[in-house]
Amino acid sequence: MSEQPPNQLNIEISEEVAEGQYANLVIITHSHAEFVLDFVNVMPGTPKSKVKSRIVLTPQHAKRLLNALSDNLNKFEDEHGQVKDYEEVQIPFQFGGPPAQA
């Protein structure tokens, strides 16, 4: 039996989770203790969309996620060119928290 090196994390993923969920909108709310990210797949012409996944993070993990996304986006743009944001999405609803941002 081989031993796992110290400080190495063994992570497993189920087949269902590995398939992923497509989302083209994220709604971010927060309280003093946590950030909530609701991932939504909004389809044109449909009056209703459902949250496909909700991730709850501590403020410290939200900051780490922000830094990791920024780092990875910079690496992606270095390899593939600048990513352009072609549209601004207006969100006409609230989920009981601060105004949502996408």
Biopython code that builds the backbone (N, CA, C, O; Angstrom):
import numpy as np
from Bio.PDB.StructureBuilder import StructureBuilder

atoms = [
    (1, "MET", "N", (0.848, -1.183, 0.000)),
    (1, "MET", "CA", (0.000, 0.000, 0.000)),
    (1, "MET", "C", (0.890, 1.243, 0.000)),
    (1, "MET", "O", (1.753, 1.388, 0.866)),
    (2, "SER", "N", (0.683, 2.133, -0.964)),
    (2, "SER", "CA", (1.496, 3.346, -1.034)),
    (2, "SER", "C", (0.877, 4.440, -0.173)),
    (2, "SER", "O", (-0.342, 4.578, -0.070)),
    (3, "GLU", "N", (1.758, 5.199, 0.429)),
    (3, "GLU", "CA", (1.292, 6.302, 1.261)),
    (3, "GLU", "C", (1.145, 7.567, 0.431)),
    (3, "GLU", "O", (1.902, 7.812, -0.509)),
    (4, "GLN", "N", (0.156, 8.358, 0.801)),
    (4, "GLN", "CA", (-0.080, 9.635, 0.122)),
    (4, "GLN", "C", (0.906, 10.666, 0.669)),
    (4, "GLN", "O", (1.083, 10.767, 1.883)),
    (5, "PRO", "N", (1.553, 11.438, -0.224)),
    (5, "PRO", "CA", (2.477, 12.468, 0.267)),
    (5, "PRO", "C", (1.761, 13.435, 1.209)),
    (5, "PRO", "O", (0.569, 13.688, 1.036)),
    (6, "PRO", "N", (2.474, 13.982, 2.208)),
    (6, "PRO", "CA", (1.824, 14.928, 3.130)),
    (6, "PRO", "C", (1.297, 16.154, 2.385)),
    (6, "PRO", "O", (1.879, 16.594, 1.393)),
    (7, "ASN", "N", (0.199, 16.688, 2.877)),
    (7, "ASN", "CA", (-0.445, 17.888, 2.328)),
    (7, "ASN", "C", (-1.006, 17.712, 0.921)),
    (7, "ASN", "O", (-1.314, 18.703, 0.259)),
    (8, "GLN", "N", (-1.145, 16.481, 0.451)),
    (8, "GLN", "CA", (-1.762, 16.251, -0.854)),
    (8, "GLN", "C", (-3.228, 15.890, -0.636)),
    (8, "GLN", "O", (-3.545, 15.014, 0.168)),
    (9, "LEU", "N", (-4.107, 16.562, -1.346)),
    (9, "LEU", "CA", (-5.543, 16.352, -1.215)),
    (9, "LEU", "C", (-6.018, 15.398, -2.297)),
    (9, "LEU", "O", (-5.739, 15.600, -3.479)),
    (10, "ASN", "N", (-6.727, 14.373, -1.898)),
    (10, "ASN", "CA", (-7.278, 13.404, -2.835)),
    (10, "ASN", "C", (-8.730, 13.785, -3.114)),
    (10, "ASN", "O", (-9.567, 13.714, -2.214)),
    (11, "ILE", "N", (-9.038, 14.184, -4.335)),
    (11, "ILE", "CA", (-10.374, 14.656, -4.689)),
    (11, "ILE", "C", (-11.011, 13.700, -5.685)),
    (11, "ILE", "O", (-10.394, 13.333, -6.684)),
    (12, "GLU", "N", (-12.241, 13.300, -5.410)),
    (12, "GLU", "CA", (-12.994, 12.445, -6.324)),
    (12, "GLU", "C", (-14.162, 13.236, -6.891)),
    (12, "GLU", "O", (-14.651, 14.175, -6.263)),
    (13, "ILE", "N", (-14.611, 12.845, -8.100)),
    (13, "ILE", "CA", (-15.765, 13.489, -8.721)),
    (13, "ILE", "C", (-16.667, 12.407, -9.293)),
    (13, "ILE", "O", (-16.203, 11.495, -9.977)),
    (14, "SER", "N", (-17.960, 12.517, -9.006)),
    (14, "SER", "CA", (-18.902, 11.533, -9.534)),
    (14, "SER", "C", (-19.135, 11.802, -11.023)),
    (14, "SER", "O", (-18.876, 12.902, -11.510)),
    (15, "GLU", "N", (-19.623, 10.794, -11.734)),
    (15, "GLU", "CA", (-19.903, 10.963, -13.166)),
    (15, "GLU", "C", (-20.929, 12.067, -13.399)),
    (15, "GLU", "O", (-20.799, 12.846, -14.343)),
    (16, "GLU", "N", (-21.947, 12.138, -12.547)),
    (16, "GLU", "CA", (-22.993, 13.156, -12.701)),
    (16, "GLU", "C", (-22.419, 14.568, -12.572)),
    (16, "GLU", "O", (-22.726, 15.446, -13.379)),
    (17, "VAL", "N", (-21.596, 14.776, -11.566)),
    (17, "VAL", "CA", (-20.998, 16.091, -11.359)),
    (17, "VAL", "C", (-19.996, 16.395, -12.472)),
    (17, "VAL", "O", (-19.891, 17.539, -12.914)),
    (18, "ALA", "N", (-19.263, 15.385, -12.926)),
    (18, "ALA", "CA", (-18.261, 15.573, -13.973)),
    (18, "ALA", "C", (-18.888, 16.052, -15.286)),
    (18, "ALA", "O", (-18.215, 16.706, -16.083)),
    (19, "GLU", "N", (-20.154, 15.738, -15.521)),
    (19, "GLU", "CA", (-20.837, 16.212, -16.729)),
    (19, "GLU", "C", (-20.994, 17.721, -16.725)),
    (19, "GLU", "O", (-21.047, 18.338, -17.790)),
    (20, "GLY", "N", (-21.068, 18.321, -15.559)),
    (20, "GLY", "CA", (-21.183, 19.766, -15.438)),
    (20, "GLY", "C", (-22.584, 20.284, -15.728)),
    (20, "GLY", "O", (-23.463, 19.544, -16.172)),
    (21, "GLN", "N", (-22.769, 21.566, -15.468)),
    (21, "GLN", "CA", (-24.009, 22.274, -15.758)),
    (21, "GLN", "C", (-23.651, 23.519, -16.549)),
    (21, "GLN", "O", (-22.734, 24.249, -16.173)),
    (22, "TYR", "N", (-24.362, 23.770, -17.639)),
    (22, "TYR", "CA", (-24.124, 24.984, -18.411)),
    (22, "TYR", "C", (-24.853, 26.144, -17.743)),
    (22, "TYR", "O", (-26.010, 26.012, -17.344)),
    (23, "ALA", "N", (-24.175, 27.273, -17.624)),
    (23, "ALA", "CA", (-24.794, 28.486, -17.089)),
    (23, "ALA", "C", (-24.281, 29.672, -17.885)),
    (23, "ALA", "O", (-23.095, 29.753, -18.204)),
    (24, "ASN", "N", (-25.193, 30.601, -18.207)),
    (24, "ASN", "CA", (-24.791, 31.823, -18.903)),
    (24, "ASN", "C", (-25.120, 33.066, -18.080)),
    (24, "ASN", "O", (-25.095, 34.187, -18.586)),
    (25, "LEU", "N", (-25.426, 32.847, -16.811)),
    (25, "LEU", "CA", (-25.712, 33.944, -15.888)),
    (25, "LEU", "C", (-25.378, 33.476, -14.482)),
    (25, "LEU", "O", (-25.705, 32.352, -14.103)),
    (26, "VAL", "N", (-24.735, 34.326, -13.718)),
    (26, "VAL", "CA", (-24.526, 34.040, -12.301)),
    (26, "VAL", "C", (-25.064, 35.226, -11.511)),
    (26, "VAL", "O", (-24.787, 36.382, -11.831)),
    (27, "ILE", "N", (-25.826, 34.922, -10.487)),
    (27, "ILE", "CA", (-26.385, 35.945, -9.608)),
    (27, "ILE", "C", (-25.643, 35.831, -8.279)),
    (27, "ILE", "O", (-25.635, 34.775, -7.646)),
    (28, "ILE", "N", (-25.025, 36.928, -7.871)),
    (28, "ILE", "CA", (-24.184, 36.914, -6.677)),
    (28, "ILE", "C", (-24.828, 37.768, -5.593)),
    (28, "ILE", "O", (-25.122, 38.944, -5.808)),
    (29, "THR", "N", (-25.043, 37.169, -4.435)),
    (29, "THR", "CA", (-25.537, 37.904, -3.267)),
    (29, "THR", "C", (-24.600, 37.580, -2.105)),
    (29, "THR", "O", (-23.824, 36.626, -2.163)),
    (30, "HIS", "N", (-24.687, 38.386, -1.055)),
    (30, "HIS", "CA", (-23.832, 38.121, 0.095)),
    (30, "HIS", "C", (-24.468, 38.635, 1.377)),
    (30, "HIS", "O", (-25.324, 39.520, 1.374)),
    (31, "SER", "N", (-24.013, 38.044, 2.463)),
    (31, "SER", "CA", (-24.344, 38.519, 3.810)),
    (31, "SER", "C", (-23.015, 38.838, 4.478)),
    (31, "SER", "O", (-21.974, 38.844, 3.820)),
    (32, "HIS", "N", (-23.041, 39.101, 5.767)),
    (32, "HIS", "CA", (-21.790, 39.379, 6.472)),
    (32, "HIS", "C", (-20.901, 38.139, 6.562)),
    (32, "HIS", "O", (-19.697, 38.264, 6.786)),
    (33, "ALA", "N", (-21.475, 36.943, 6.390)),
    (33, "ALA", "CA", (-20.730, 35.712, 6.625)),
    (33, "ALA", "C", (-20.481, 34.863, 5.392)),
    (33, "ALA", "O", (-19.627, 33.977, 5.418)),
    (34, "GLU", "N", (-21.219, 35.119, 4.298)),
    (34, "GLU", "CA", (-21.077, 34.241, 3.141)),
    (34, "GLU", "C", (-21.478, 34.915, 1.839)),
    (34, "GLU", "O", (-22.245, 35.878, 1.821)),
    (35, "PHE", "N", (-20.937, 34.380, 0.751)),
    (35, "PHE", "CA", (-21.306, 34.778, -0.602)),
    (35, "PHE", "C", (-22.086, 33.618, -1.214)),
    (35, "PHE", "O", (-21.725, 32.455, -1.033)),
    (36, "VAL", "N", (-23.159, 33.942, -1.940)),
    (36, "VAL", "CA", (-23.972, 32.926, -2.595)),
    (36, "VAL", "C", (-23.920, 33.189, -4.092)),
    (36, "VAL", "O", (-24.252, 34.283, -4.548)),
    (37, "LEU", "N", (-23.500, 32.180, -4.856)),
    (37, "LEU", "CA", (-23.440, 32.269, -6.308)),
    (37, "LEU", "C", (-24.486, 31.317, -6.876)),
    (37, "LEU", "O", (-24.376, 30.101, -6.720)),
    (38, "ASP", "N", (-25.500, 31.872, -7.534)),
    (38, "ASP", "CA", (-26.535, 31.078, -8.189)),
    (38, "ASP", "C", (-26.263, 31.076, -9.685)),
    (38, "ASP", "O", (-26.284, 32.127, -10.325)),
    (39, "PHE", "N", (-26.007, 29.894, -10.244)),
    (39, "PHE", "CA", (-25.718, 29.740, -11.660)),
    (39, "PHE", "C", (-26.995, 29.364, -12.396)),
    (39, "PHE", "O", (-27.678, 28.408, -12.028)),
    (40, "VAL", "N", (-27.314, 30.137, -13.453)),
    (40, "VAL", "CA", (-28.584, 30.021, -14.165)),
    (40, "VAL", "C", (-28.308, 29.839, -15.652)),
    (40, "VAL", "O", (-27.349, 30.397, -16.186)),
    (41, "ASN", "N", (-29.151, 29.059, -16.315)),
    (41, "ASN", "CA", (-29.125, 28.931, -17.767)),
    (41, "ASN", "C", (-30.359, 29.658, -18.301)),
    (41, "ASN", "O", (-31.471, 29.134, -18.230)),
    (42, "VAL", "N", (-30.162, 30.860, -18.833)),
    (42, "VAL", "CA", (-31.251, 31.677, -19.356)),
    (42, "VAL", "C", (-31.350, 31.429, -20.857)),
    (42, "VAL", "O", (-30.379, 31.623, -21.590)),
    (43, "MET", "N", (-32.518, 31.004, -21.308)),
    (43, "MET", "CA", (-32.738, 30.755, -22.730)),
    (43, "MET", "C", (-33.599, 31.871, -23.309)),
    (43, "MET", "O", (-34.611, 32.239, -22.712)),
    (44, "PRO", "N", (-33.213, 32.417, -24.470)),
    (44, "PRO", "CA", (-34.005, 33.485, -25.096)),
    (44, "PRO", "C", (-35.433, 33.029, -25.359)),
    (44, "PRO", "O", (-35.669, 31.899, -25.789)),
    (45, "GLY", "N", (-36.376, 33.918, -25.097)),
    (45, "GLY", "CA", (-37.785, 33.640, -25.383)),
    (45, "GLY", "C", (-38.497, 32.814, -24.338)),
    (45, "GLY", "O", (-39.690, 32.546, -24.482)),
    (46, "THR", "N", (-37.809, 32.403, -23.293)),
    (46, "THR", "CA", (-38.483, 31.657, -22.241)),
    (46, "THR", "C", (-38.712, 32.588, -21.058)),
    (46, "THR", "O", (-37.796, 33.298, -20.642)),
    (47, "PRO", "N", (-39.917, 32.590, -20.515)),
    (47, "PRO", "CA", (-40.237, 33.545, -19.444)),
    (47, "PRO", "C", (-39.646, 33.174, -18.090)),
    (47, "PRO", "O", (-39.612, 34.009, -17.187)),
    (48, "LYS", "N", (-39.181, 31.937, -17.932)),
    (48, "LYS", "CA", (-38.732, 31.490, -16.625)),
    (48, "LYS", "C", (-37.442, 30.690, -16.770)),
    (48, "LYS", "O", (-37.300, 29.887, -17.692)),
    (49, "SER", "N", (-36.512, 30.916, -15.859)),
    (49, "SER", "CA", (-35.256, 30.166, -15.831)),
    (49, "SER", "C", (-35.042, 29.637, -14.423)),
    (49, "SER", "O", (-35.497, 30.233, -13.447)),
    (50, "LYS", "N", (-34.345, 28.513, -14.327)),
    (50, "LYS", "CA", (-34.102, 27.900, -13.031)),
    (50, "LYS", "C", (-32.624, 27.981, -12.669)),
    (50, "LYS", "O", (-31.743, 27.935, -13.527)),
    (51, "VAL", "N", (-32.388, 28.103, -11.366)),
    (51, "VAL", "CA", (-31.026, 28.011, -10.867)),
    (51, "VAL", "C", (-30.580, 26.569, -11.071)),
    (51, "VAL", "O", (-31.247, 25.635, -10.626)),
    (52, "LYS", "N", (-29.437, 26.394, -11.751)),
    (52, "LYS", "CA", (-28.904, 25.056, -12.018)),
    (52, "LYS", "C", (-27.979, 24.590, -10.911)),
    (52, "LYS", "O", (-27.866, 23.392, -10.650)),
    (53, "SER", "N", (-27.311, 25.544, -10.254)),
    (53, "SER", "CA", (-26.388, 25.191, -9.190)),
    (53, "SER", "C", (-26.205, 26.393, -8.276)),
    (53, "SER", "O", (-26.191, 27.533, -8.739)),
    (54, "ARG", "N", (-26.065, 26.142, -6.986)),
    (54, "ARG", "CA", (-25.805, 27.193, -6.005)),
    (54, "ARG", "C", (-24.540, 26.827, -5.242)),
    (54, "ARG", "O", (-24.402, 25.716, -4.730)),
    (55, "ILE", "N", (-23.625, 27.778, -5.177)),
    (55, "ILE", "CA", (-22.384, 27.597, -4.443)),
    (55, "ILE", "C", (-22.350, 28.649, -3.334)),
    (55, "ILE", "O", (-22.564, 29.834, -3.591)),
    (56, "VAL", "N", (-22.081, 28.216, -2.111)),
    (56, "VAL", "CA", (-22.003, 29.115, -0.965)),
    (56, "VAL", "C", (-20.544, 29.133, -0.490)),
    (56, "VAL", "O", (-19.949, 28.088, -0.228)),
    (57, "LEU", "N", (-19.987, 30.342, -0.385)),
    (57, "LEU", "CA", (-18.579, 30.517, -0.030)),
    (57, "LEU", "C", (-18.425, 31.464, 1.150)),
    (57, "LEU", "O", (-19.251, 32.354, 1.355)),
    (58, "THR", "N", (-17.370, 31.271, 1.917)),
    (58, "THR", "CA", (-17.005, 32.275, 2.918)),
    (58, "THR", "C", (-16.410, 33.474, 2.175)),
    (58, "THR", "O", (-15.978, 33.322, 1.032)),
    (59, "PRO", "N", (-16.374, 34.650, 2.785)),
    (59, "PRO", "CA", (-15.733, 35.795, 2.119)),
    (59, "PRO", "C", (-14.280, 35.505, 1.732)),
    (59, "PRO", "O", (-13.818, 35.947, 0.681)),
    (60, "GLN", "N", (-13.560, 34.762, 2.581)),
    (60, "GLN", "CA", (-12.169, 34.432, 2.269)),
    (60, "GLN", "C", (-12.073, 33.556, 1.023)),
    (60, "GLN", "O", (-11.202, 33.773, 0.181)),
    (61, "HIS", "N", (-12.958, 32.572, 0.898)),
    (61, "HIS", "CA", (-12.943, 31.717, -0.293)),
    (61, "HIS", "C", (-13.436, 32.477, -1.523)),
    (61, "HIS", "O", (-12.972, 32.212, -2.631)),
    (62, "ALA", "N", (-14.359, 33.409, -1.351)),
    (62, "ALA", "CA", (-14.801, 34.240, -2.478)),
    (62, "ALA", "C", (-13.624, 35.053, -3.012)),
    (62, "ALA", "O", (-13.465, 35.192, -4.225)),
    (63, "LYS", "N", (-12.802, 35.586, -2.115)),
    (63, "LYS", "CA", (-11.622, 36.349, -2.519)),
    (63, "LYS", "C", (-10.628, 35.460, -3.264)),
    (63, "LYS", "O", (-10.046, 35.873, -4.267)),
    (64, "ARG", "N", (-10.440, 34.239, -2.767)),
    (64, "ARG", "CA", (-9.544, 33.295, -3.446)),
    (64, "ARG", "C", (-10.082, 32.928, -4.821)),
    (64, "ARG", "O", (-9.316, 32.811, -5.778)),
    (65, "LEU", "N", (-11.393, 32.748, -4.923)),
    (65, "LEU", "CA", (-12.007, 32.450, -6.223)),
    (65, "LEU", "C", (-11.802, 33.609, -7.192)),
    (65, "LEU", "O", (-11.447, 33.391, -8.351)),
    (66, "LEU", "N", (-12.020, 34.837, -6.730)),
    (66, "LEU", "CA", (-11.800, 36.020, -7.563)),
    (66, "LEU", "C", (-10.364, 36.052, -8.092)),
    (66, "LEU", "O", (-10.142, 36.275, -9.282)),
    (67, "ASN", "N", (-9.400, 35.830, -7.210)),
    (67, "ASN", "CA", (-7.996, 35.844, -7.619)),
    (67, "ASN", "C", (-7.671, 34.703, -8.584)),
    (67, "ASN", "O", (-6.928, 34.896, -9.546)),
    (68, "ALA", "N", (-8.225, 33.516, -8.328)),
    (68, "ALA", "CA", (-7.964, 32.370, -9.204)),
    (68, "ALA", "C", (-8.584, 32.590, -10.585)),
    (68, "ALA", "O", (-7.962, 32.273, -11.599)),
    (69, "LEU", "N", (-9.803, 33.131, -10.631)),
    (69, "LEU", "CA", (-10.437, 33.423, -11.926)),
    (69, "LEU", "C", (-9.648, 34.475, -12.693)),
    (69, "LEU", "O", (-9.439, 34.339, -13.899)),
    (70, "SER", "N", (-9.213, 35.510, -12.009)),
    (70, "SER", "CA", (-8.438, 36.565, -12.649)),
    (70, "SER", "C", (-7.131, 36.010, -13.213)),
    (70, "SER", "O", (-6.760, 36.310, -14.347)),
    (71, "ASP", "N", (-6.442, 35.201, -12.416)),
    (71, "ASP", "CA", (-5.185, 34.601, -12.859)),
    (71, "ASP", "C", (-5.407, 33.708, -14.081)),
    (71, "ASP", "O", (-4.656, 33.784, -15.052)),
    (72, "ASN", "N", (-6.431, 32.870, -14.031)),
    (72, "ASN", "CA", (-6.707, 31.962, -15.144)),
    (72, "ASN", "C", (-7.172, 32.710, -16.385)),
    (72, "ASN", "O", (-6.809, 32.329, -17.497)),
    (73, "LEU", "N", (-7.961, 33.759, -16.226)),
    (73, "LEU", "CA", (-8.401, 34.547, -17.378)),
    (73, "LEU", "C", (-7.209, 35.247, -18.030)),
    (73, "LEU", "O", (-7.119, 35.309, -19.256)),
    (74, "ASN", "N", (-6.300, 35.769, -17.215)),
    (74, "ASN", "CA", (-5.088, 36.387, -17.767)),
    (74, "ASN", "C", (-4.267, 35.374, -18.565)),
    (74, "ASN", "O", (-3.772, 35.697, -19.645)),
    (75, "LYS", "N", (-4.117, 34.159, -18.046)),
    (75, "LYS", "CA", (-3.381, 33.111, -18.760)),
    (75, "LYS", "C", (-4.097, 32.744, -20.056)),
    (75, "LYS", "O", (-3.451, 32.556, -21.088)),
    (76, "PHE", "N", (-5.425, 32.639, -20.013)),
    (76, "PHE", "CA", (-6.208, 32.328, -21.209)),
    (76, "PHE", "C", (-6.013, 33.405, -22.272)),
    (76, "PHE", "O", (-5.788, 33.096, -23.442)),
    (77, "GLU", "N", (-6.100, 34.689, -21.857)),
    (77, "GLU", "CA", (-5.950, 35.792, -22.812)),
    (77, "GLU", "C", (-4.527, 35.875, -23.364)),
    (77, "GLU", "O", (-4.338, 36.261, -24.518)),
    (78, "ASP", "N", (-3.541, 35.526, -22.571)),
    (78, "ASP", "CA", (-2.166, 35.501, -23.071)),
    (78, "ASP", "C", (-2.023, 34.484, -24.207)),
    (78, "ASP", "O", (-1.261, 34.691, -25.151)),
    (79, "GLU", "N", (-2.767, 33.390, -24.098)),
    (79, "GLU", "CA", (-2.673, 32.330, -25.104)),
    (79, "GLU", "C", (-3.624, 32.536, -26.278)),
    (79, "GLU", "O", (-3.278, 32.210, -27.413)),
    (80, "HIS", "N", (-4.829, 33.077, -26.022)),
    (80, "HIS", "CA", (-5.874, 33.114, -27.046)),
    (80, "HIS", "C", (-6.319, 34.518, -27.451)),
    (80, "HIS", "O", (-7.143, 34.653, -28.356)),
    (81, "GLY", "N", (-5.810, 35.545, -26.822)),
    (81, "GLY", "CA", (-6.235, 36.908, -27.118)),
    (81, "GLY", "C", (-7.310, 37.370, -26.156)),
    (81, "GLY", "O", (-7.875, 36.586, -25.394)),
    (82, "GLN", "N", (-7.576, 38.665, -26.212)),
    (82, "GLN", "CA", (-8.502, 39.298, -25.272)),
    (82, "GLN", "C", (-9.931, 38.771, -25.427)),
    (82, "GLN", "O", (-10.431, 38.614, -26.541)),
    (83, "VAL", "N", (-10.563, 38.508, -24.310)),
    (83, "VAL", "CA", (-11.971, 38.116, -24.282)),
    (83, "VAL", "C", (-12.784, 39.398, -24.247)),
    (83, "VAL", "O", (-12.571, 40.253, -23.387)),
    (84, "LYS", "N", (-13.721, 39.531, -25.187)),
    (84, "LYS", "CA", (-14.559, 40.736, -25.253)),
    (84, "LYS", "C", (-15.934, 40.431, -24.685)),
    (84, "LYS", "O", (-16.497, 39.365, -24.936)),
    (85, "ASP", "N", (-16.469, 41.368, -23.922)),
    (85, "ASP", "CA", (-17.821, 41.250, -23.376)),
    (85, "ASP", "C", (-18.743, 41.997, -24.323)),
    (85, "ASP", "O", (-18.706, 43.226, -24.389)),
    (86, "TYR", "N", (-19.571, 41.263, -25.056)),
    (86, "TYR", "CA", (-20.389, 41.857, -26.105)),
    (86, "TYR", "C", (-21.720, 42.410, -25.630)),
    (86, "TYR", "O", (-22.366, 43.161, -26.361)),
    (87, "GLU", "N", (-22.143, 42.062, -24.437)),
    (87, "GLU", "CA", (-23.446, 42.524, -23.992)),
    (87, "GLU", "C", (-23.466, 42.788, -22.499)),
    (87, "GLU", "O", (-22.694, 42.213, -21.731)),
    (88, "GLU", "N", (-24.351, 43.653, -22.121)),
    (88, "GLU", "CA", (-24.591, 43.913, -20.707)),
    (88, "GLU", "C", (-25.957, 43.345, -20.377)),
    (88, "GLU", "O", (-26.945, 43.696, -21.022)),
    (89, "VAL", "N", (-26.025, 42.490, -19.401)),
    (89, "VAL", "CA", (-27.272, 41.830, -19.037)),
    (89, "VAL", "C", (-27.967, 42.637, -17.950)),
    (89, "VAL", "O", (-27.353, 42.967, -16.935)),
    (90, "GLN", "N", (-29.226, 42.951, -18.149)),
    (90, "GLN", "CA", (-30.032, 43.623, -17.136)),
    (90, "GLN", "C", (-30.837, 42.565, -16.391)),
    (90, "GLN", "O", (-31.549, 41.773, -17.009)),
    (91, "ILE", "N", (-30.727, 42.549, -15.086)),
    (91, "ILE", "CA", (-31.417, 41.550, -14.273)),
    (91, "ILE", "C", (-32.584, 42.229, -13.560)),
    (91, "ILE", "O", (-32.363, 43.036, -12.657)),
    (92, "PRO", "N", (-33.817, 41.920, -13.948)),
    (92, "PRO", "CA", (-34.976, 42.622, -13.398)),
    (92, "PRO", "C", (-35.570, 41.976, -12.153)),
    (92, "PRO", "O", (-36.746, 42.187, -11.859)),
    (93, "PHE", "N", (-34.784, 41.192, -11.411)),
    (93, "PHE", "CA", (-35.346, 40.526, -10.250)),
    (93, "PHE", "C", (-34.359, 40.494, -9.105)),
    (93, "PHE", "O", (-33.163, 40.723, -9.289)),
    (94, "GLN", "N", (-34.877, 40.204, -7.910)),
    (94, "GLN", "CA", (-34.076, 40.118, -6.704)),
    (94, "GLN", "C", (-34.298, 38.759, -6.060)),
    (94, "GLN", "O", (-35.340, 38.134, -6.260)),
    (95, "PHE", "N", (-33.324, 38.306, -5.293)),
    (95, "PHE", "CA", (-33.467, 37.075, -4.541)),
    (95, "PHE", "C", (-33.431, 37.356, -3.048)),
    (95, "PHE", "O", (-32.963, 36.526, -2.268)),
    (96, "GLY", "N", (-33.925, 38.525, -2.645)),
    (96, "GLY", "CA", (-34.018, 38.832, -1.229)),
    (96, "GLY", "C", (-32.736, 39.341, -0.617)),
    (96, "GLY", "O", (-32.664, 39.492, 0.603)),
    (97, "GLY", "N", (-31.723, 39.610, -1.412)),
    (97, "GLY", "CA", (-30.458, 40.111, -0.885)),
    (97, "GLY", "C", (-30.080, 41.405, -1.545)),
    (97, "GLY", "O", (-30.933, 42.084, -2.117)),
    (98, "PRO", "N", (-28.827, 41.760, -1.477)),
    (98, "PRO", "CA", (-28.359, 42.976, -2.150)),
    (98, "PRO", "C", (-28.559, 42.864, -3.660)),
    (98, "PRO", "O", (-28.775, 41.760, -4.158)),
    (99, "PRO", "N", (-28.495, 43.960, -4.396)),
    (99, "PRO", "CA", (-28.682, 43.897, -5.849)),
    (99, "PRO", "C", (-27.717, 42.890, -6.459)),
    (99, "PRO", "O", (-26.550, 42.812, -6.074)),
    (100, "ALA", "N", (-28.224, 42.125, -7.411)),
    (100, "ALA", "CA", (-27.428, 41.093, -8.056)),
    (100, "ALA", "C", (-26.467, 41.694, -9.067)),
    (100, "ALA", "O", (-26.726, 42.745, -9.654)),
    (101, "GLN", "N", (-25.348, 41.000, -9.256)),
    (101, "GLN", "CA", (-24.368, 41.404, -10.255)),
    (101, "GLN", "C", (-23.997, 40.184, -11.073)),
    (101, "GLN", "O", (-23.851, 39.083, -10.543)),
    (102, "ALA", "N", (-23.848, 40.393, -12.368)),
    (102, "ALA", "CA", (-23.448, 39.270, -13.227)),
    (102, "ALA", "C", (-22.167, 39.598, -13.925)),
    (102, "ALA", "O", (-21.658, 38.784, -14.696)),
]
sb = StructureBuilder()
sb.init_structure("model")
sb.init_model(0)
sb.init_chain("A")
sb.init_seg("    ")
for serial, (resi, resn, name, xyz) in enumerate(atoms, 1):
    if name == "N":
        sb.init_residue(resn, " ", resi, " ")
    sb.init_atom(name, np.array(xyz, "f"), 0.0, 1.0, " ", f" {name:<3s}", serial, name[0])
structure = sb.get_structure()
